[in-house]
Amino acid sequence: MKDHIPDIENRIIFEDSQLLVVDKPYDIPTAGKNLEDEDGLQFWLIRREGRMVWVVNQLDADTTGINLFVKEKHLVKLFSGHLKHPKTLKRYLAVVHGSPIWDEIDQYDSIGYIDDRNLGVCADGKPAHSRFKVIGRSDDFSLIEATIFTGRTHQIRIHLSHGGHPVAGDDWYCHPPCTVHHRQALHSWQLELHSNTPRKFTCPPPSDFVHLTKKLNLYNSLPK
């Protein structure tokens, strides 16, 4: 159980009367099991605000970076619509196993449940579209910029794994589980939000992600 979120004030990327854009740390999901669950970033933002805040997009516990919240319930639908707009760009950084034969690729494999509890690529799943671009290579790993045009659960991890390049540190979609990093090396890096007032948010990767890129000789390929 957490007693606080370190430097929560310094994690506020943007704030106005409607929107809170937060740099989510690892080891905590966007939302807990309920509003009183301290194992959720939403709980700590509610405590900070002294009132309710609502989640717009969900990030896994171990995925870091740009996370959107709103200060009024009716704004959830509005900003969810902005996120789904075809001109909105959601970019992630990922360290993956291997060196892809492609420099850039679009992946359209549908995603759904392959058994009672596991998601994966399946013919009767929901449509999913990811674009992957190699921005750095080393002997055994690569640095990927991932842009997603749909928001399926675990979409980036599933698509990369299905393509033969699972995310470093992933213990779910990498077989056997990867132990090169203590968590999946996936970071929500940049968001170009299409709305009446277009906005662009950028969130540098956290120190453990940077350390991994140094360890794997990928640091010089990180976007500056």
Short mmCIF file of the C-alpha atoms (twelve columns), coordinates in Angstrom:
data_MODEL
# 
_entry.id   MODEL 
# 
loop_
_atom_site.group_PDB 
_atom_site.id 
_atom_site.type_symbol 
_atom_site.label_atom_id 
_atom_site.label_alt_id 
_atom_site.label_comp_id 
_atom_site.label_asym_id 
_atom_site.label_seq_id 
_atom_site.Cartn_x 
_atom_site.Cartn_y 
_atom_site.Cartn_z 
_atom_site.pdbx_PDB_model_num 
ATOM 1   C CA . MET A 1   0.000   0.000   0.000   1 
ATOM 2   C CA . LYS A 2   1.308   3.451   -0.917  1 
ATOM 3   C CA . ASP A 3   1.186   6.374   1.492   1 
ATOM 4   C CA . HIS A 4   1.840   8.940   -1.231  1 
ATOM 5   C CA . ILE A 5   2.863   9.457   -4.841  1 
ATOM 6   C CA . PRO A 6   6.358   10.969  -4.949  1 
ATOM 7   C CA . ASP A 7   6.510   14.523  -6.347  1 
ATOM 8   C CA . ILE A 8   2.906   14.529  -7.528  1 
ATOM 9   C CA . GLU A 9   3.026   18.290  -8.071  1 
ATOM 10  C CA . ASN A 10  6.029   17.883  -10.344 1 
ATOM 11  C CA . ARG A 11  4.124   15.229  -12.287 1 
ATOM 12  C CA . ILE A 12  1.462   17.654  -13.463 1 
ATOM 13  C CA . ILE A 13  2.266   18.271  -17.134 1 
ATOM 14  C CA . PHE A 14  -0.718  20.540  -17.791 1 
ATOM 15  C CA . GLU A 15  -3.703  21.783  -15.832 1 
ATOM 16  C CA . ASP A 16  -6.633  24.101  -16.488 1 
ATOM 17  C CA . SER A 17  -10.244 24.292  -15.321 1 
ATOM 18  C CA . GLN A 18  -11.138 21.146  -17.276 1 
ATOM 19  C CA . LEU A 19  -8.107  18.948  -17.761 1 
ATOM 20  C CA . LEU A 20  -5.295  17.358  -15.756 1 
ATOM 21  C CA . VAL A 21  -2.435  15.825  -17.744 1 
ATOM 22  C CA . VAL A 22  -0.192  13.774  -15.481 1 
ATOM 23  C CA . ASP A 23  3.119   11.943  -15.852 1 
ATOM 24  C CA . LYS A 24  2.083   8.580   -14.380 1 
ATOM 25  C CA . PRO A 25  4.850   6.717   -12.535 1 
ATOM 26  C CA . TYR A 26  5.286   2.967   -12.800 1 
ATOM 27  C CA . ASP A 27  4.028   0.465   -10.223 1 
ATOM 28  C CA . ILE A 28  0.608   2.090   -9.938  1 
ATOM 29  C CA . PRO A 29  -2.353  1.830   -12.329 1 
ATOM 30  C CA . THR A 30  -4.392  4.782   -13.507 1 
ATOM 31  C CA . ALA A 31  -7.331  3.756   -11.306 1 
ATOM 32  C CA . GLY A 32  -7.768  1.366   -8.412  1 
ATOM 33  C CA . LYS A 33  -10.556 -1.095  -7.757  1 
ATOM 34  C CA . ASN A 34  -12.672 1.743   -6.335  1 
ATOM 35  C CA . LEU A 35  -12.304 5.422   -5.458  1 
ATOM 36  C CA . GLU A 36  -10.936 4.607   -2.000  1 
ATOM 37  C CA . ASP A 37  -8.213  2.337   -3.374  1 
ATOM 38  C CA . GLU A 38  -4.837  3.946   -2.702  1 
ATOM 39  C CA . ASP A 39  -3.288  1.719   -5.392  1 
ATOM 40  C CA . GLY A 40  -4.475  4.009   -8.153  1 
ATOM 41  C CA . LEU A 41  -3.291  7.390   -9.405  1 
ATOM 42  C CA . GLN A 42  -6.880  8.644   -9.466  1 
ATOM 43  C CA . PHE A 43  -7.100  8.353   -5.654  1 
ATOM 44  C CA . TRP A 44  -4.075  10.613  -5.184  1 
ATOM 45  C CA . LEU A 45  -5.335  13.194  -7.646  1 
ATOM 46  C CA . ILE A 46  -8.701  13.282  -5.865  1 
ATOM 47  C CA . ARG A 47  -6.814  13.882  -2.616  1 
ATOM 48  C CA . ARG A 48  -4.747  16.625  -4.256  1 
ATOM 49  C CA . GLU A 49  -7.809  18.338  -5.720  1 
ATOM 50  C CA . GLY A 50  -10.026 17.861  -2.695  1 
ATOM 51  C CA . ARG A 51  -12.803 16.773  -5.064  1 
ATOM 52  C CA . MET A 52  -13.637 14.160  -7.661  1 
ATOM 53  C CA . VAL A 53  -11.576 13.770  -10.829 1 
ATOM 54  C CA . TRP A 54  -12.426 11.364  -13.651 1 
ATOM 55  C CA . VAL A 55  -10.200 9.103   -15.754 1 
ATOM 56  C CA . VAL A 56  -10.064 9.662   -19.528 1 
ATOM 57  C CA . ASN A 57  -7.479  7.038   -20.556 1 
ATOM 58  C CA . GLN A 58  -6.151  3.995   -18.740 1 
ATOM 59  C CA . LEU A 59  -2.480  3.027   -18.493 1 
ATOM 60  C CA . ASP A 60  -1.187  -0.266  -17.102 1 
ATOM 61  C CA . ALA A 61  0.506   -0.163  -13.724 1 
ATOM 62  C CA . ASP A 62  3.943   -0.545  -15.297 1 
ATOM 63  C CA . THR A 63  3.398   1.810   -18.248 1 
ATOM 64  C CA . THR A 64  4.598   5.331   -17.550 1 
ATOM 65  C CA . GLY A 65  3.848   8.725   -19.013 1 
ATOM 66  C CA . ILE A 66  0.954   10.839  -20.252 1 
ATOM 67  C CA . ASN A 67  -2.314  10.141  -18.443 1 
ATOM 68  C CA . LEU A 68  -5.455  12.268  -18.843 1 
ATOM 69  C CA . PHE A 69  -8.010  13.162  -16.161 1 
ATOM 70  C CA . VAL A 70  -10.871 15.678  -16.165 1 
ATOM 71  C CA . LYS A 71  -12.451 17.745  -13.407 1 
ATOM 72  C CA . GLU A 72  -16.101 17.377  -14.467 1 
ATOM 73  C CA . LYS A 73  -17.880 14.122  -15.283 1 
ATOM 74  C CA . HIS A 74  -19.437 15.359  -18.551 1 
ATOM 75  C CA . LEU A 75  -15.924 16.103  -19.874 1 
ATOM 76  C CA . VAL A 76  -15.025 12.388  -19.967 1 
ATOM 77  C CA . LYS A 77  -17.076 11.902  -23.130 1 
ATOM 78  C CA . LEU A 78  -15.682 15.071  -24.701 1 
ATOM 79  C CA . PHE A 79  -12.016 14.237  -24.158 1 
ATOM 80  C CA . SER A 80  -12.522 10.548  -24.927 1 
ATOM 81  C CA . GLY A 81  -13.832 11.730  -28.276 1 
ATOM 82  C CA . HIS A 82  -10.768 13.912  -28.759 1 
ATOM 83  C CA . LEU A 83  -8.532  10.888  -28.074 1 
ATOM 84  C CA . LYS A 84  -10.391 8.817   -30.674 1 
ATOM 85  C CA . HIS A 85  -10.251 11.505  -33.351 1 
ATOM 86  C CA . PRO A 86  -8.215  10.311  -36.366 1 
ATOM 87  C CA . LYS A 87  -6.046  13.431  -36.205 1 
ATOM 88  C CA . THR A 88  -5.055  12.788  -32.585 1 
ATOM 89  C CA . LEU A 89  -1.594  11.205  -32.374 1 
ATOM 90  C CA . LYS A 90  -0.665  8.995   -29.396 1 
ATOM 91  C CA . ARG A 91  3.024   8.136   -29.431 1 
ATOM 92  C CA . TYR A 92  4.835   5.743   -27.124 1 
ATOM 93  C CA . LEU A 93  8.447   4.685   -26.715 1 
ATOM 94  C CA . ALA A 94  9.273   1.006   -26.262 1 
ATOM 95  C CA . VAL A 95  12.435  -1.059  -25.975 1 
ATOM 96  C CA . VAL A 96  11.906  -4.384  -27.735 1 
ATOM 97  C CA . HIS A 97  13.757  -7.626  -28.301 1 
ATOM 98  C CA . GLY A 98  15.590  -8.081  -31.566 1 
ATOM 99  C CA . SER A 99  16.132  -5.923  -34.633 1 
ATOM 100 C CA . PRO A 100 13.092  -5.764  -36.933 1 
ATOM 101 C CA . ILE A 101 13.642  -6.297  -40.638 1 
ATOM 102 C CA . TRP A 102 11.463  -3.234  -41.240 1 
ATOM 103 C CA . ASP A 103 12.156  0.403   -40.418 1 
ATOM 104 C CA . GLU A 104 8.457   1.276   -40.192 1 
ATOM 105 C CA . ILE A 105 5.342   -0.878  -40.337 1 
ATOM 106 C CA . ASP A 106 1.577   -0.607  -39.812 1 
ATOM 107 C CA . GLN A 107 -0.019  -3.510  -37.974 1 
ATOM 108 C CA . TYR A 108 -3.764  -4.192  -38.171 1 
ATOM 109 C CA . ASP A 109 -4.161  -7.531  -36.363 1 
ATOM 110 C CA . SER A 110 -7.439  -7.747  -34.422 1 
ATOM 111 C CA . ILE A 111 -7.213  -8.170  -30.648 1 
ATOM 112 C CA . GLY A 112 -9.495  -10.166 -28.389 1 
ATOM 113 C CA . TYR A 113 -9.628  -12.934 -25.798 1 
ATOM 114 C CA . ILE A 114 -7.829  -16.085 -26.894 1 
ATOM 115 C CA . ASP A 115 -9.040  -17.919 -23.762 1 
ATOM 116 C CA . ASP A 116 -10.937 -17.085 -20.563 1 
ATOM 117 C CA . ARG A 117 -8.340  -14.616 -19.278 1 
ATOM 118 C CA . ASN A 118 -5.728  -13.910 -21.934 1 
ATOM 119 C CA . LEU A 119 -5.800  -11.328 -24.709 1 
ATOM 120 C CA . GLY A 120 -4.021  -11.782 -28.003 1 
ATOM 121 C CA . VAL A 121 -4.317  -11.562 -31.766 1 
ATOM 122 C CA . CYS A 122 -7.432  -13.392 -32.972 1 
ATOM 123 C CA . ALA A 123 -9.572  -13.284 -36.084 1 
ATOM 124 C CA . ASP A 124 -12.800 -12.447 -34.247 1 
ATOM 125 C CA . GLY A 125 -11.246 -9.738  -32.069 1 
ATOM 126 C CA . LYS A 126 -11.736 -5.983  -32.254 1 
ATOM 127 C CA . PRO A 127 -9.947  -4.013  -34.984 1 
ATOM 128 C CA . ALA A 128 -6.626  -2.559  -33.878 1 
ATOM 129 C CA . HIS A 129 -4.144  -0.337  -35.719 1 
ATOM 130 C CA . SER A 130 -0.590  0.378   -34.576 1 
ATOM 131 C CA . ARG A 131 2.316   1.992   -36.390 1 
ATOM 132 C CA . PHE A 132 5.848   1.076   -35.345 1 
ATOM 133 C CA . LYS A 133 9.002   2.930   -36.323 1 
ATOM 134 C CA . VAL A 134 12.528  1.822   -35.411 1 
ATOM 135 C CA . ILE A 135 14.458  4.800   -34.057 1 
ATOM 136 C CA . GLY A 136 17.440  2.914   -32.633 1 
ATOM 137 C CA . ARG A 137 19.113  -0.478  -32.888 1 
ATOM 138 C CA . SER A 138 21.720  -2.351  -30.876 1 
ATOM 139 C CA . ASP A 139 22.918  -5.946  -31.040 1 
ATOM 140 C CA . ASP A 140 19.899  -7.588  -29.412 1 
ATOM 141 C CA . PHE A 141 17.370  -4.814  -28.784 1 
ATOM 142 C CA . SER A 142 15.723  -1.905  -30.576 1 
ATOM 143 C CA . LEU A 143 14.080  1.362   -29.586 1 
ATOM 144 C CA . ILE A 144 10.624  1.762   -31.133 1 
ATOM 145 C CA . GLU A 145 8.310   4.721   -31.548 1 
ATOM 146 C CA . ALA A 146 4.771   3.328   -31.434 1 
ATOM 147 C CA . THR A 147 1.761   5.310   -32.625 1 
ATOM 148 C CA . ILE A 148 -1.655  3.849   -31.892 1 
ATOM 149 C CA . PHE A 149 -4.832  4.724   -33.753 1 
ATOM 150 C CA . THR A 150 -7.086  2.504   -31.646 1 
ATOM 151 C CA . GLY A 151 -6.996  1.921   -27.906 1 
ATOM 152 C CA . ARG A 152 -7.288  -1.820  -27.315 1 
ATOM 153 C CA . THR A 153 -6.093  -3.200  -23.982 1 
ATOM 154 C CA . HIS A 154 -2.372  -4.065  -24.168 1 
ATOM 155 C CA . GLN A 155 -2.438  -3.195  -27.879 1 
ATOM 156 C CA . ILE A 156 1.215   -2.203  -28.270 1 
ATOM 157 C CA . ARG A 157 2.517   -5.145  -26.265 1 
ATOM 158 C CA . ILE A 158 0.335   -7.652  -28.115 1 
ATOM 159 C CA . HIS A 159 1.134   -6.312  -31.579 1 
ATOM 160 C CA . LEU A 160 4.876   -6.163  -30.926 1 
ATOM 161 C CA . SER A 161 4.917   -9.643  -29.429 1 
ATOM 162 C CA . HIS A 162 2.873   -11.035 -32.312 1 
ATOM 163 C CA . GLY A 163 5.379   -9.512  -34.708 1 
ATOM 164 C CA . GLY A 164 8.249   -11.281 -32.970 1 
ATOM 165 C CA . HIS A 165 9.607   -8.321  -30.992 1 
ATOM 166 C CA . PRO A 166 8.120   -8.372  -27.462 1 
ATOM 167 C CA . VAL A 167 8.675   -5.423  -25.153 1 
ATOM 168 C CA . ALA A 168 11.725  -5.702  -22.901 1 
ATOM 169 C CA . GLY A 169 10.722  -6.546  -19.339 1 
ATOM 170 C CA . ASP A 170 7.321   -7.910  -20.347 1 
ATOM 171 C CA . ASP A 171 6.374   -10.947 -18.268 1 
ATOM 172 C CA . TRP A 172 3.003   -11.505 -19.962 1 
ATOM 173 C CA . TYR A 173 3.478   -11.388 -23.732 1 
ATOM 174 C CA . CYS A 174 7.089   -12.532 -23.831 1 
ATOM 175 C CA . HIS A 175 7.798   -16.264 -23.613 1 
ATOM 176 C CA . PRO A 176 9.693   -16.981 -21.487 1 
ATOM 177 C CA . PRO A 177 9.088   -13.802 -19.463 1 
ATOM 178 C CA . CYS A 178 11.759  -11.152 -20.035 1 
ATOM 179 C CA . THR A 179 13.882  -10.256 -17.003 1 
ATOM 180 C CA . VAL A 180 16.230  -7.705  -18.603 1 
ATOM 181 C CA . HIS A 181 14.174  -4.935  -16.971 1 
ATOM 182 C CA . HIS A 182 12.094  -4.846  -13.807 1 
ATOM 183 C CA . ARG A 183 8.961   -3.779  -15.726 1 
ATOM 184 C CA . GLN A 184 7.753   -3.537  -19.309 1 
ATOM 185 C CA . ALA A 185 9.784   -0.826  -21.044 1 
ATOM 186 C CA . LEU A 186 6.819   1.127   -22.389 1 
ATOM 187 C CA . HIS A 187 6.319   4.871   -21.985 1 
ATOM 188 C CA . SER A 188 3.520   7.177   -23.152 1 
ATOM 189 C CA . TRP A 189 5.744   9.864   -24.609 1 
ATOM 190 C CA . GLN A 190 3.768   12.308  -26.714 1 
ATOM 191 C CA . LEU A 191 0.152   13.260  -27.322 1 
ATOM 192 C CA . GLU A 192 -1.092  15.597  -30.035 1 
ATOM 193 C CA . LEU A 193 -4.697  16.093  -28.988 1 
ATOM 194 C CA . HIS A 194 -7.110  17.167  -31.707 1 
ATOM 195 C CA . SER A 195 -9.766  19.503  -30.306 1 
ATOM 196 C CA . ASN A 196 -11.079 23.037  -30.805 1 
ATOM 197 C CA . THR A 197 -7.787  24.084  -29.251 1 
ATOM 198 C CA . PRO A 198 -5.184  21.570  -30.515 1 
ATOM 199 C CA . ARG A 199 -2.647  20.722  -27.832 1 
ATOM 200 C CA . LYS A 200 0.632   18.842  -27.823 1 
ATOM 201 C CA . PHE A 201 2.020   17.273  -24.661 1 
ATOM 202 C CA . THR A 202 5.446   15.658  -24.313 1 
ATOM 203 C CA . CYS A 203 6.662   13.621  -21.356 1 
ATOM 204 C CA . PRO A 204 10.332  12.548  -21.191 1 
ATOM 205 C CA . PRO A 205 10.865  8.908   -20.207 1 
ATOM 206 C CA . PRO A 206 11.627  8.175   -16.535 1 
ATOM 207 C CA . SER A 207 15.077  7.466   -15.150 1 
ATOM 208 C CA . ASP A 208 14.747  3.661   -15.172 1 
ATOM 209 C CA . PHE A 209 13.786  3.705   -18.876 1 
ATOM 210 C CA . VAL A 210 16.732  5.981   -19.633 1 
ATOM 211 C CA . HIS A 211 19.044  3.703   -17.638 1 
ATOM 212 C CA . LEU A 212 17.863  0.704   -19.665 1 
ATOM 213 C CA . THR A 213 18.606  2.482   -22.947 1 
ATOM 214 C CA . LYS A 214 22.113  3.251   -21.693 1 
ATOM 215 C CA . LYS A 215 22.605  -0.369  -20.664 1 
ATOM 216 C CA . LEU A 216 21.487  -1.580  -24.116 1 
ATOM 217 C CA . ASN A 217 23.388  1.078   -26.117 1 
ATOM 218 C CA . LEU A 218 20.194  2.784   -27.256 1 
ATOM 219 C CA . TYR A 219 20.446  6.009   -25.274 1 
ATOM 220 C CA . ASN A 220 21.673  8.167   -28.155 1 
ATOM 221 C CA . SER A 221 18.534  7.242   -30.090 1 
ATOM 222 C CA . LEU A 222 16.126  8.648   -27.487 1 
ATOM 223 C CA . PRO A 223 14.164  11.653  -28.800 1 
ATOM 224 C CA . LYS A 224 15.564  14.852  -27.374 1 
# 
